[in-house]
């Protein structure tokens, strides 16, 4: 009984978040959503994963708009598992027509480059730009993500190695890190 109440509470909260997100849509986003199929029967994230597996190894250019729509739907409500890594791998590791697919995705995501775009549309654009694997688009995507998350609480990294040193010690061109003495003392043998 407690689990059901908690699940109902979480679902109501998520429905409220989605309603708030769709209320912020501009005309282009509302038009895109209206063309998409809405399905309310469970978690489709496994189907996303399966679709990406089926598409792997095939030309993707003709699916650029569908990939854009997936990114938009996922930005709105990604489900329990979002499969961003699989999406990125599908596009980045496309050996069949990567260049043409990249250009088609960039063309398809032009609708997300309008002024007044909602957070959902900007997240979708960031997903798509990251997926291309092109460094200039990754820079733009990172700027979008930085802007979208600027009001979030910043957390320290979860990996211990991030507390050891302020720079990459494996890179000889990096300057001596300011916290190296603290790290040496902390991990010196007694």
Buried (B, 14 or more C-beta within 10 A) or exposed (E): EEEEEEEEEEEEEEEEEEEEBBEEBBEBBEEBBEEEEEEEEEEBBEEBBEBBEEBBEEEBBEBBBEBBBBBBBBBBBBBEEBBBEBBBBBBBEBEEBBEBBBBBBBEBBEBBEEEEBBBBBBBBBBBBBBBBBBEEBBEBBEEBBEEEEEEEEEEEEEEEEEEBBBBEBEEEEEEEBEEBEBBEEEEEEE
